[in-house]
Amino acid sequence: MIKQTLRQAWTMMKQHRLFTGIYIAGTALSVTMIMITFAVLYIKFGPIYPEENRERMLVMTHIYCRGLNPRYDNHAFHCSPKLAELIKEGQKLKQLLTIQ
């Protein structure tokens, strides 16, 4: 039964080469696109080392400063890595001071 099915498929592939090529290329392209999509999504959202705790990670892009006069004294700054380290050290120091 299987031999007969494979023989018929091989005969059809020989007779209709263009359609066979189109079918195989379309199937290969769709499987490739699905694999790429899932790989990108897994890399983007998956818990991959070194970011295992990505859902608990804090991301700072801007820091907003508000002055006494809110109409004129509002400023937004991009957060540099050095500033983020200083803020993190300040939080650790604040936690240490509140514990003691």
Steps between C-alpha positions, in 0.01 A plus 500: 500500500772745599717397204211560260430846651867598478519371140194706403639810672835457323323461163295815561813691601670398174200597288433840660842638589399866513210447739707262709772764534246766590337275763831404657630859498175632652502239773867563578447876509202480734677260739808725496297812577321328789830378645656846473195663660501264797879530541481880507208496744678252727817709502305820560265379774655179631684475831845457351817531709627761606154659513317223683297745710402725213147550633644658817753721321469877526579693182564875528517704183422852622511691825253783554581794724225727626579838645303742713328653199355204305432712195867585436707263711416160349799325344554151361843342474622177348630260761867405457640172635709690756193683631311170525787355707494802731124470548534129571774565757283771656211254531727247669623768739141609573401140574797456731416820687134405544588152628737629769 
